[in-house]
Amino acid sequence: MTETTKQNFSILLITLLIAGTIFLFVSFIKPSFNTTKELSLKIKETKESIKLLQEYKLKSESLIQIYLDLGDQVDDINLALPDDAQTAQILATLDMISKNTGISLSTLTFREITKDEQDQLEIKIKFSSSYENFKKWIEEIEKELRIIDFTKSNIQAMNLSKSKTSNILEYDITLVTYFLSYGD
């Protein structure tokens, strides 16, 4: 072999090796490198999502603990604004207040209404009593934890006969209490 043939053969061999290296790079190494980049980005996004979910978990656990710590206050809120009318509870409360103040209720009616998108229980009460007992009755109603509003009152003197009047008055009272309704 001549020197030129040897050089040509060397150049051909180097060229084939370079072409083979480029082929290997383009066919195998570069796609693997790109896949590695994509997977690294997905791993980073997943780690960020996991971190965010852990923060949400910690926040929800802290809110649950705060709610549990407020147990008595939550019970008071549920008593003040229950999730249904609880007519029986109101009846028992009014009965207890009336007995404690010496008032005998003559008429008591309940009606559930919705006003301004707020569920309400309207209570109409009629009774006869002295003004002092009525005042005590009102004070006891005001002390009640459940929200109760006086919306209407009509007070009239009770006539025993045409010539005699009494210190007993007739009361016609309308009360309203509120409750939450979540829609059926």
MDTraj code that builds the backbone (N, CA, C; nanometers):
import mdtraj as md
import numpy as np

residues = "MET THR GLU THR THR LYS GLN ASN PHE SER ILE LEU LEU ILE THR LEU LEU ILE ALA GLY THR ILE PHE LEU PHE VAL SER PHE ILE LYS PRO SER PHE ASN THR THR LYS GLU LEU SER LEU LYS ILE LYS GLU THR LYS GLU SER ILE LYS LEU LEU GLN GLU TYR LYS LEU LYS SER GLU SER LEU ILE GLN ILE TYR LEU ASP LEU GLY ASP GLN VAL ASP ASP ILE ASN LEU ALA LEU PRO ASP ASP ALA GLN THR ALA GLN ILE LEU ALA THR LEU ASP MET ILE SER LYS ASN THR GLY ILE SER LEU SER THR LEU THR PHE ARG GLU ILE THR LYS ASP GLU GLN ASP GLN LEU GLU ILE LYS ILE LYS PHE SER SER SER TYR GLU ASN PHE LYS LYS TRP ILE GLU GLU ILE GLU LYS GLU LEU ARG ILE ILE ASP PHE THR LYS SER ASN ILE GLN ALA MET ASN LEU SER LYS SER LYS THR SER ASN ILE LEU GLU TYR ASP ILE THR LEU VAL THR TYR PHE LEU SER TYR GLY ASP".split()
xyz = np.array([
    [0.0821, -0.1158, 0.0000],
    [0.0000, 0.0000, 0.0000],
    [0.0877, 0.1237, 0.0000],
    [0.0391, 0.2110, -0.0725],
    [0.1158, 0.3331, -0.0857],
    [0.0761, 0.4292, 0.0258],
    [0.1583, 0.5240, 0.0328],
    [0.1396, 0.6234, 0.1396],
    [0.0078, 0.6987, 0.1187],
    [-0.0338, 0.7319, 0.0035],
    [-0.1567, 0.8020, -0.0248],
    [-0.2758, 0.7134, 0.0093],
    [-0.2654, 0.5869, -0.0228],
    [-0.3750, 0.4971, 0.0077],
    [-0.3919, 0.4868, 0.1588],
    [-0.2825, 0.4807, 0.2280],
    [-0.2883, 0.4748, 0.3727],
    [-0.3537, 0.6016, 0.4288],
    [-0.3171, 0.7155, 0.3732],
    [-0.3741, 0.8423, 0.4205],
    [-0.5235, 0.8484, 0.3886],
    [-0.5600, 0.8061, 0.2672],
    [-0.7006, 0.8069, 0.2275],
    [-0.7820, 0.7115, 0.3165],
    [-0.7213, 0.5956, 0.3420],
    [-0.7873, 0.4984, 0.4266],
    [-0.8034, 0.5529, 0.5679],
    [-0.7051, 0.6223, 0.6218],
    [-0.7108, 0.6835, 0.7539],
    [-0.8180, 0.7924, 0.7574],
    [-0.8216, 0.8745, 0.6525],
    [-0.9206, 0.9818, 0.6450],
    [-1.0603, 0.9211, 0.6384],
    [-1.0766, 0.8149, 0.5586],
    [-1.2053, 0.7483, 0.5470],
    [-1.2470, 0.6885, 0.6825],
    [-1.1555, 0.6258, 0.7504],
    [-1.1827, 0.5662, 0.8801],
    [-1.2204, 0.6740, 0.9825],
    [-1.1498, 0.7860, 0.9845],
    [-1.1797, 0.8967, 1.0765],
    [-1.3171, 0.9540, 1.0440],
    [-1.3457, 0.9701, 0.9143],
    [-1.4738, 1.0243, 0.8715],
    [-1.5862, 0.9290, 0.9137],
    [-1.5660, 0.7983, 0.8955],
    [-1.6678, 0.7013, 0.9367],
    [-1.6876, 0.7027, 1.0885],
    [-1.5806, 0.7147, 1.1634],
    [-1.5920, 0.7222, 1.3088],
    [-1.6663, 0.8490, 1.3526],
    [-1.6350, 0.9606, 1.2884],
    [-1.7039, 1.0863, 1.3213],
    [-1.8521, 1.0750, 1.2835],
    [-1.8809, 1.0184, 1.1659],
    [-2.0199, 1.0020, 1.1221],
    [-2.0937, 0.9077, 1.2176],
    [-2.0279, 0.8013, 1.2597],
    [-2.0882, 0.7078, 1.3536],
    [-2.1164, 0.7749, 1.4876],
    [-2.0226, 0.8584, 1.5330],
    [-2.0409, 0.9310, 1.6583],
    [-2.1584, 1.0277, 1.6468],
    [-2.1654, 1.0986, 1.5362],
    [-2.2771, 1.1924, 1.5150],
    [-2.4083, 1.1149, 1.5077],
    [-2.4079, 0.9990, 1.4369],
    [-2.5286, 0.9171, 1.4282],
    [-2.5724, 0.8702, 1.5672],
    [-2.4790, 0.8235, 1.6476],
    [-2.5102, 0.7804, 1.7836],
    [-2.5647, 0.8970, 1.8661],
    [-2.5039, 1.0151, 1.8530],
    [-2.5484, 1.1320, 1.9282],
    [-2.6910, 1.1696, 1.8891],
    [-2.7171, 1.1786, 1.7580],
    [-2.8484, 1.2205, 1.7095],
    [-2.9536, 1.1132, 1.7388],
    [-2.9207, 0.9873, 1.7259],
    [-3.0188, 0.8795, 1.7401],
    [-3.0471, 0.8418, 1.8847],
    [-2.9481, 0.8435, 1.9694],
    [-2.9664, 0.7894, 2.1044],
    [-2.9420, 0.8902, 2.2167],
    [-2.8318, 0.9619, 2.2090],
    [-2.7924, 1.0473, 2.3206],
    [-2.8820, 1.1711, 2.3309],
    [-2.9041, 1.2421, 2.2192],
    [-2.9858, 1.3640, 2.2232],
    [-3.1302, 1.3347, 2.2650],
    [-3.2021, 1.2319, 2.2117],
    [-3.3372, 1.2029, 2.2602],
    [-3.3390, 1.1666, 2.4089],
    [-3.2390, 1.0927, 2.4542],
    [-3.2323, 1.0595, 2.5966],
    [-3.2109, 1.1847, 2.6796],
    [-3.1278, 1.2739, 2.6311],
    [-3.1042, 1.3992, 2.7015],
    [-3.2322, 1.4836, 2.7072],
    [-3.3059, 1.4923, 2.5953],
    [-3.4324, 1.5669, 2.5924],
    [-3.5360, 1.5032, 2.6856],
    [-3.5438, 1.3713, 2.6853],
    [-3.6352, 1.3013, 2.7746],
    [-3.5993, 1.3288, 2.9202],
    [-3.4704, 1.3315, 2.9480],
    [-3.4236, 1.3613, 3.0835],
    [-3.4650, 1.5031, 3.1241],
    [-3.4538, 1.5980, 3.0336],
    [-3.4972, 1.7359, 3.0629],
    [-3.6470, 1.7402, 3.0928],
    [-3.7283, 1.6732, 3.0098],
    [-3.8733, 1.6714, 3.0297],
    [-3.9099, 1.6063, 3.1629],
    [-3.8440, 1.4948, 3.1925],
    [-3.8716, 1.4262, 3.3183],
    [-3.8288, 1.5119, 3.4378],
    [-3.7192, 1.5836, 3.4235],
    [-3.6752, 1.6730, 3.5318],
    [-3.7783, 1.7828, 3.5558],
    [-3.8352, 1.8384, 3.4490],
    [-3.9392, 1.9405, 3.4629],
    [-4.0635, 1.8819, 3.5291],
    [-4.1044, 1.7611, 3.4897],
    [-4.2208, 1.6971, 3.5511],
    [-4.1957, 1.6683, 3.6984],
    [-4.0755, 1.6248, 3.7310],
    [-4.0412, 1.5987, 3.8712],
    [-4.0481, 1.7276, 3.9515],
    [-3.9967, 1.8365, 3.8947],
    [-4.0002, 1.9660, 3.9631],
    [-4.1444, 2.0111, 3.9853],
    [-4.2308, 1.9973, 3.8815],
    [-4.3719, 2.0349, 3.8946],
    [-4.4422, 1.9482, 3.9989],
    [-4.4114, 1.8190, 3.9997],
    [-4.4722, 1.7283, 4.0963],
    [-4.4291, 1.7640, 4.2380],
    [-4.3013, 1.7965, 4.2550],
    [-4.2535, 1.8373, 4.3879],
    [-4.3228, 1.9647, 4.4348],
    [-4.3442, 2.0601, 4.3430],
    [-4.4147, 2.1834, 4.3781],
    [-4.5600, 2.1524, 4.4159],
    [-4.6238, 2.0614, 4.3402],
    [-4.7621, 2.0224, 4.3717],
    [-4.7688, 1.9543, 4.5076],
    [-4.6729, 1.8671, 4.5355],
    [-4.6697, 1.7985, 4.6651],
    [-4.6502, 1.8997, 4.7772],
    [-4.5624, 1.9961, 4.7558],
    [-4.5389, 2.0994, 4.8575],
    [-4.6663, 2.1802, 4.8821],
    [-4.7359, 2.2174, 4.7747],
    [-4.8601, 2.2930, 4.7868],
    [-4.9671, 2.2112, 4.8593],
    [-4.9778, 2.0822, 4.8256],
    [-5.0750, 1.9965, 4.8926],
    [-5.0418, 1.9799, 5.0409],
    [-4.9150, 1.9731, 5.0738],
    [-4.8762, 1.9634, 5.2147],
    [-4.9126, 2.0912, 5.2899],
    [-4.8951, 2.2067, 5.2238],
    [-4.9354, 2.3331, 5.2862],
    [-5.0860, 2.3359, 5.3085],
    [-5.1628, 2.2900, 5.2088],
    [-5.3081, 2.2837, 5.2235],
    [-5.3477, 2.1889, 5.3362],
    [-5.2787, 2.0768, 5.3446],
    [-5.3085, 1.9796, 5.4501],
    [-5.2827, 2.0413, 5.5869],
    [-5.1682, 2.1093, 5.6017],
    [-5.1371, 2.1743, 5.7301],
    [-5.2409, 2.2811, 5.7633],
    [-5.2812, 2.3584, 5.6629],
    [-5.3808, 2.4630, 5.6844],
    [-5.5146, 2.4023, 5.7262],
    [-5.5554, 2.2945, 5.6574],
    [-5.6832, 2.2319, 5.6933],
    [-5.6767, 2.1707, 5.8324],
    [-5.5642, 2.1103, 5.8679],
    [-5.5501, 2.0544, 6.0025],
    [-5.5558, 2.1640, 6.1084],
    [-5.4938, 2.2786, 6.0781],
    [-5.4988, 2.3882, 6.1761],
    [-5.6406, 2.4438, 6.1880],
    [-5.7140, 2.4526, 6.0758],
    [-5.8524, 2.5006, 6.0814],
    [-5.9415, 2.4028, 6.1574],
    [-5.9194, 2.2741, 6.1370],
    [-5.9966, 2.1740, 6.2108],
    [-5.9684, 2.1859, 6.3602],
    [-5.8411, 2.2070, 6.3954],
    [-5.8065, 2.2202, 6.5373],
    [-5.8685, 2.3466, 6.5976],
    [-5.8676, 2.4559, 6.5209],
    [-5.9305, 2.5797, 6.5685],
    [-6.0799, 2.5564, 6.5903],
    [-6.1442, 2.4868, 6.4958],
    [-6.2868, 2.4560, 6.5085],
    [-6.3126, 2.3712, 6.6329],
    [-6.2286, 2.2710, 6.6542],
    [-6.2459, 2.1854, 6.7719],
    [-6.2225, 2.2632, 6.9014],
    [-6.1287, 2.3576, 6.8995],
    [-6.1022, 2.4393, 7.0181],
    [-6.2186, 2.5330, 7.0496],
    [-6.2969, 2.5661, 6.9484],
    [-6.4110, 2.6563, 6.9661],
    [-6.5403, 2.5799, 6.9973],
    [-6.5298, 2.4571, 7.0410],
    [-6.6448, 2.3696, 7.0620],
    [-6.7631, 2.4346, 7.1300],
    [-6.7418, 2.4971, 7.2471],
    [-6.8536, 2.5576, 7.3196],
    [-6.9121, 2.6756, 7.2424],
    [-6.8256, 2.7528, 7.1793],
    [-6.8753, 2.8676, 7.1032],
    [-6.9555, 2.8227, 6.9816],
    [-6.9111, 2.7150, 6.9166],
    [-6.9853, 2.6619, 6.8021],
    [-7.1224, 2.6127, 6.8476],
    [-7.1269, 2.5475, 6.9648],
    [-7.2561, 2.5035, 7.0183],
    [-7.3470, 2.6227, 7.0455],
    [-7.2898, 2.7316, 7.0990],
    [-7.3695, 2.8523, 7.1243],
    [-7.4212, 2.9114, 6.9944],
    [-7.3380, 2.9118, 6.8913],
    [-7.3807, 2.9636, 6.7607],
    [-7.4936, 2.8776, 6.7049],
    [-7.4800, 2.7461, 6.7182],
    [-7.5860, 2.6572, 6.6702],
    [-7.7147, 2.6758, 6.7491],
    [-7.7027, 2.7112, 6.8771],
    [-7.8234, 2.7399, 6.9556],
    [-7.8853, 2.8732, 6.9129],
    [-7.8012, 2.9723, 6.8864],
    [-7.8513, 3.1045, 6.8488],
    [-7.9141, 3.1038, 6.7097],
    [-7.8569, 3.0279, 6.6189],
    [-7.9074, 3.0224, 6.4816],
    [-7.9045, 2.8770, 6.4344],
    [-8.0046, 2.7987, 6.4735],
    [-8.0048, 2.6554, 6.4410],
    [-8.0316, 2.6315, 6.2928],
    [-8.0181, 2.5057, 6.2520],
    [-8.0378, 2.4729, 6.1115],
    [-8.1810, 2.4294, 6.0780],
    [-8.2703, 2.4359, 6.1752],
    [-8.4125, 2.4171, 6.1477],
    [-8.4929, 2.5001, 6.2485],
    [-8.6240, 2.5031, 6.2319],
    [-8.7074, 2.5930, 6.3127],
    [-8.7048, 2.5593, 6.4618],
    [-8.6948, 2.4331, 6.4979],
    [-8.6919, 2.3870, 6.6367],
    [-8.8088, 2.4445, 6.7179],
    [-8.9274, 2.4255, 6.6645],
    [-9.0484, 2.4766, 6.7275],
    [-9.0662, 2.4221, 6.8682],
    [-9.0372, 2.2946, 6.8872],
    [-9.0546, 2.2345, 7.0203],
    [-8.9624, 2.2989, 7.1230],
    [-8.8401, 2.3285, 7.0825],
    [-8.7465, 2.3926, 7.1754],
    [-8.7947, 2.5332, 7.2115],
    [-8.8441, 2.6062, 7.1140],
    [-8.8948, 2.7418, 7.1413],
    [-9.0170, 2.7349, 7.2319],
    [-9.1046, 2.6385, 7.2053],
    [-9.2229, 2.6210, 7.2893],
    [-9.1814, 2.5930, 7.4338],
    [-9.0850, 2.5044, 7.4531],
    [-9.0375, 2.4730, 7.5881],
    [-8.9748, 2.5954, 7.6540],
    [-8.8983, 2.6727, 7.5781],
    [-8.8354, 2.7938, 7.6316],
    [-8.9398, 2.8958, 7.6738],
    [-9.0381, 2.9207, 7.5856],
    [-9.1435, 3.0172, 7.6188],
    [-9.2259, 2.9701, 7.7375],
    [-9.2511, 2.8397, 7.7451],
    [-9.3259, 2.7850, 7.8581],
    [-9.2495, 2.8053, 7.9882],
    [-9.1192, 2.7770, 7.9860],
    [-9.0372, 2.7933, 8.1066],
    [-9.0321, 2.9406, 8.1493],
    [-9.0119, 3.0304, 8.0534],
    [-9.0058, 3.1737, 8.0853],
    [-9.1404, 3.2202, 8.1407],
    [-9.2491, 3.1756, 8.0799],
    [-9.3823, 3.2160, 8.1249],
    [-9.4103, 3.1659, 8.2661],
    [-9.3748, 3.0424, 8.2952],
    [-9.3961, 2.9891, 8.4300],
    [-9.3115, 3.0644, 8.5327],
    [-9.1869, 3.0963, 8.4960],
    [-9.0980, 3.1677, 8.5888],
    [-9.1442, 3.3103, 8.6168],
    [-9.2174, 3.3678, 8.5230],
    [-9.2631, 3.5063, 8.5420],
    [-9.4099, 3.5143, 8.5822],
    [-9.4748, 3.4011, 8.6015],
    [-9.6135, 3.4002, 8.6475],
    [-9.7137, 3.4353, 8.5396],
    [-9.6814, 3.4080, 8.4154],
    [-9.7712, 3.4401, 8.3034],
    [-9.8252, 3.3104, 8.2459],
    [-9.9550, 3.3099, 8.2178],
    [-10.0188, 3.1954, 8.1554],
    [-10.0542, 3.2340, 8.0121],
    [-9.9944, 3.1653, 7.9153],
    [-10.0191, 3.1956, 7.7744],
    [-10.1563, 3.1423, 7.7346],
    [-10.2361, 3.2287, 7.6715],
    [-10.3692, 3.1843, 7.6308],
    [-10.3705, 3.1360, 7.4864],
    [-10.2926, 3.1959, 7.4002],
    [-10.2851, 3.1556, 7.2600],
    [-10.1394, 3.1576, 7.2171],
    [-10.1013, 3.0565, 7.1412],
    [-9.9643, 3.0474, 7.0925],
    [-9.9688, 2.9809, 6.9556],
    [-9.9251, 3.0513, 6.8503],
    [-9.9237, 2.9940, 6.7161],
    [-9.7857, 3.0140, 6.6532],
    [-9.7476, 2.9176, 6.5717],
    [-9.6195, 2.9212, 6.5016],
    [-9.6436, 2.9184, 6.3523],
    [-9.5583, 2.9901, 6.2788],
    [-9.5683, 2.9880, 6.1329],
    [-9.4292, 3.0104, 6.0753],
    [-9.3854, 2.9178, 5.9891],
    [-9.2560, 2.9333, 5.9224],
    [-9.2752, 3.0204, 5.7993],
    [-9.1904, 3.1219, 5.7865],
    [-9.1972, 3.2125, 5.6723],
    [-9.0551, 3.2369, 5.6199],
    [-9.0482, 3.2870, 5.4979],
    [-8.9210, 3.3295, 5.4404],
    [-8.9366, 3.4755, 5.4021],
    [-8.8477, 3.5574, 5.4564],
    [-8.8535, 3.7005, 5.4296],
    [-8.7117, 3.7476, 5.3988],
    [-8.6961, 3.8156, 5.2873],
    [-8.5651, 3.8634, 5.2432],
    [-8.4636, 3.7495, 5.2393],
    [-8.5064, 3.6358, 5.1852],
    [-8.4231, 3.5159, 5.1710],
    [-8.3717, 3.4631, 5.3043],
    [-8.4389, 3.4961, 5.4129],
    [-8.4029, 3.4474, 5.5469],
    [-8.5190, 3.3681, 5.6019],
    [-8.4915, 3.2466, 5.6459],
    [-8.5972, 3.1637, 5.7048],
    [-8.6255, 3.2113, 5.8465],
    [-8.7539, 3.2271, 5.8746],
    [-8.7956, 3.2798, 6.0044],
    [-8.9102, 3.1950, 6.0591],
    [-8.9196, 3.1948, 6.1896],
    [-9.0328, 3.1327, 6.2572],
    [-9.1073, 3.2447, 6.3288],
    [-9.2294, 3.2702, 6.2850],
    [-9.3122, 3.3743, 6.3455],
    [-9.3942, 3.3113, 6.4577],
    [-9.3916, 3.3758, 6.5743],
    [-9.4612, 3.3246, 6.6922],
    [-9.5598, 3.4317, 6.7383],
    [-9.6866, 3.3986, 6.7401],
    [-9.7889, 3.4917, 6.7881],
    [-9.8368, 3.4427, 6.9242],
    [-9.8344, 3.5340, 7.0207],
    [-9.8666, 3.4981, 7.1583],
    [-9.9709, 3.5958, 7.2120],
    [-10.0693, 3.5418, 7.2836],
    [-10.1677, 3.6258, 7.3534],
    [-10.1712, 3.5803, 7.4984],
    [-10.1726, 3.6780, 7.5888],
    [-10.1838, 3.6472, 7.7318],
    [-10.2252, 3.7718, 7.8072],
    [-10.2654, 3.7524, 7.9309],
    [-10.3019, 3.8625, 8.0214],
    [-10.2053, 3.8592, 8.1377],
    [-10.1610, 3.9793, 8.1791],
    [-10.0629, 3.9848, 8.2873],
    [-10.0518, 4.1280, 8.3372],
    [-9.9880, 4.1417, 8.4527],
    [-9.9556, 4.2758, 8.5008],
    [-9.8364, 4.3285, 8.4208],
    [-9.8199, 4.4580, 8.4252],
    [-9.7094, 4.5179, 8.3524],
    [-9.5750, 4.4710, 8.4082],
    [-9.5638, 4.4550, 8.5381],
    [-9.4379, 4.4110, 8.6007],
    [-9.4003, 4.2704, 8.5532],
    [-9.4982, 4.1799, 8.5529],
    [-9.4701, 4.0443, 8.5044],
    [-9.4334, 4.0446, 8.3560],
    [-9.4999, 4.1294, 8.2780],
    [-9.4680, 4.1418, 8.1365],
    [-9.3248, 4.1906, 8.1169],
    [-9.2852, 4.2883, 8.1989],
    [-9.1493, 4.3409, 8.1918],
    [-9.0470, 4.2304, 8.2217],
    [-9.0732, 4.1487, 8.3237],
    [-8.9846, 4.0364, 8.3565],
    [-8.9802, 3.9364, 8.2407],
    [-9.0969, 3.9127, 8.1809],
    [-9.1050, 3.8193, 8.0683],
    [-9.0181, 3.8673, 7.9529],
    [-9.0263, 3.9963, 7.9220],
    [-8.9445, 4.0536, 7.8145],
    [-8.7957, 4.0410, 7.8474],
    [-8.7592, 4.0702, 7.9725],
    [-8.6189, 4.0596, 8.0130],
    [-8.5671, 3.9173, 7.9954],
    [-8.6480, 3.8184, 8.0294],
    [-8.6069, 3.6782, 8.0142],
    [-8.5940, 3.6397, 7.8657],
    [-8.6839, 3.6914, 7.7842],
    [-8.6752, 3.6658, 7.6390],
    [-8.5451, 3.7256, 7.5855],
    [-8.5118, 3.8455, 7.6302],
    [-8.3895, 3.9120, 7.5847],
    [-8.2639, 3.8369, 7.6281],
    [-8.2677, 3.7702, 7.7423],
    [-8.1521, 3.6944, 7.7916],
    [-8.1323, 3.5641, 7.7148],
    [-8.2340, 3.5206, 7.6471],
    [-8.2291, 3.3930, 7.5762],
    [-8.1200, 3.3973, 7.4688],
    [-8.0443, 3.2879, 7.4557],
    [-7.9347, 3.2810, 7.3593],
    [-7.9856, 3.2825, 7.2157],
    [-8.0961, 3.2187, 7.1919],
    [-8.1546, 3.2162, 7.0577],
    [-8.1986, 3.3568, 7.0198],
    [-8.1717, 3.3957, 6.8986],
    [-8.2083, 3.5296, 6.8516],
    [-8.3595, 3.5363, 6.8369],
    [-8.4209, 3.6250, 6.9153],
    [-8.5663, 3.6434, 6.9115],
    [-8.5927, 3.7936, 6.9022],
    [-8.6655, 3.8329, 6.7997],
    [-8.6999, 3.9744, 6.7800],
    [-8.8479, 3.9961, 6.8067],
    [-8.8798, 4.1080, 6.8738],
    [-9.0177, 4.1521, 6.8887],
    [-9.0512, 4.2297, 6.7629],
    [-9.1532, 4.1870, 6.6900],
    [-9.1889, 4.2588, 6.5677],
    [-9.3185, 4.3368, 6.5813],
    [-9.4041, 4.2932, 6.6729],
    [-9.5320, 4.3624, 6.6871],
    [-9.5857, 4.3376, 6.8269],
    [-9.6448, 4.4416, 6.8843],
    [-9.7106, 4.4227, 7.0139],
    [-9.8344, 4.5110, 7.0192],
    [-9.9346, 4.4555, 7.0806],
    [-10.0584, 4.5280, 7.1009],
    [-10.0963, 4.5074, 7.2478],
    [-10.1051, 4.6184, 7.3224],
    [-10.1342, 4.6104, 7.4649],
    [-10.2631, 4.6870, 7.4909],
    [-10.3557, 4.6198, 7.5589],
    [-10.4833, 4.6828, 7.5894],
    [-10.5160, 4.6596, 7.7363],
    [-10.5858, 4.7579, 7.7923],
    [-10.6312, 4.7429, 7.9310],
    [-10.7475, 4.6445, 7.9338],
    [-10.7480, 4.5631, 8.0357],
    [-10.8534, 4.4632, 8.0496],
    [-10.9672, 4.5250, 8.1311],
    [-11.0854, 4.5304, 8.0754],
    [-11.2013, 4.5881, 8.1440],
    [-11.2816, 4.4775, 8.2112],
    [-11.2946, 4.4893, 8.3424],
    [-11.3774, 4.3928, 8.4158],
    [-11.5243, 4.4302, 8.4056],
    [-11.5519, 4.5555, 8.4136],
    [-11.6879, 4.6053, 8.3940],
    [-11.6753, 4.7457, 8.3379],
    [-11.7860, 4.8081, 8.3100],
    [-11.7819, 4.9405, 8.2489],
    [-11.7198, 5.0451, 8.3401],
    [-11.7327, 5.0282, 8.4670],
    [-11.6847, 5.1310, 8.5584],
    [-11.5491, 5.0959, 8.6209],
    [-11.5098, 4.9699, 8.6200],
    [-11.3861, 4.9293, 8.6865],
    [-11.2788, 4.8921, 8.5839],
    [-11.1585, 4.9304, 8.6135],
    [-11.0437, 4.8870, 8.5333],
    [-10.9480, 4.8115, 8.6253],
    [-10.8630, 4.7351, 8.5663],
    [-10.7724, 4.6497, 8.6424],
    [-10.6290, 4.6813, 8.6036],
    [-10.5351, 4.6354, 8.6869],
    [-10.3947, 4.6533, 8.6495],
    [-10.3473, 4.5387, 8.5594],
    [-10.4377, 4.4501, 8.5241],
    [-10.4073, 4.3408, 8.4317],
    [-10.4282, 4.3922, 8.2890],
    [-10.3270, 4.3667, 8.2049],
    [-10.3318, 4.4100, 8.0654],
    [-10.3365, 4.2883, 7.9743],
    [-10.3965, 4.3083, 7.8584],
    [-10.3991, 4.2022, 7.7577],
    [-10.2905, 4.2313, 7.6553],
    [-10.2103, 4.1301, 7.6302],
    [-10.0963, 4.1458, 7.5388],
    [-10.1158, 4.0561, 7.4173],
    [-10.0897, 4.1137, 7.3013],
    [-10.0894, 4.0397, 7.1750],
    [-9.9522, 4.0675, 7.1127],
    [-9.8632, 3.9693, 7.1217],
    [-9.7224, 3.9882, 7.0852],
    [-9.6886, 3.8996, 6.9655],
    [-9.6072, 3.9535, 6.8752],
    [-9.5532, 3.8740, 6.7651],
    [-9.4016, 3.8749, 6.7769],
    [-9.3453, 3.7555, 6.7842],
    [-9.2003, 3.7372, 6.7918],
    [-9.1526, 3.6707, 6.6630],
    [-9.0277, 3.6935, 6.6288],
    [-8.9672, 3.6263, 6.5141],
    [-8.8317, 3.5727, 6.5574],
    [-8.8077, 3.4476, 6.5245],
    [-8.6768, 3.3883, 6.5466],
    [-8.6277, 3.3339, 6.4127],
    [-8.4992, 3.3170, 6.4007],
    [-8.4388, 3.2844, 6.2719],
    [-8.3769, 3.1455, 6.2752],
    [-8.3669, 3.0866, 6.1579],
    [-8.2972, 2.9591, 6.1462],
    [-8.2397, 2.9466, 6.0055],
    [-8.1400, 2.8619, 5.9923],
    [-8.0758, 2.8390, 5.8636],
    [-8.1478, 2.7256, 5.7914],
    [-8.1659, 2.7432, 5.6637],
    [-8.2227, 2.6369, 5.5834],
    [-8.1275, 2.6146, 5.4670],
    [-8.0882, 2.4908, 5.4469],
    [-7.9912, 2.4610, 5.3420],
    [-8.0569, 2.4179, 5.2133],
    [-8.1861, 2.4345, 5.2032],
    [-8.2577, 2.3964, 5.0818],
    [-8.2679, 2.2461, 5.0694],
    [-8.3871, 2.1986, 5.0519],
    [-8.4080, 2.0526, 5.0474],
    [-8.3865, 1.9970, 4.9126],
])
top = md.Topology()
chain = top.add_chain()
for i, resn in enumerate(residues, 1):
    res = top.add_residue(resn, chain, resSeq=i)
    for name in ("N", "CA", "C"):
        top.add_atom(name, md.element.get_by_symbol(name[0]), res)
traj = md.Trajectory(xyz[None], top)
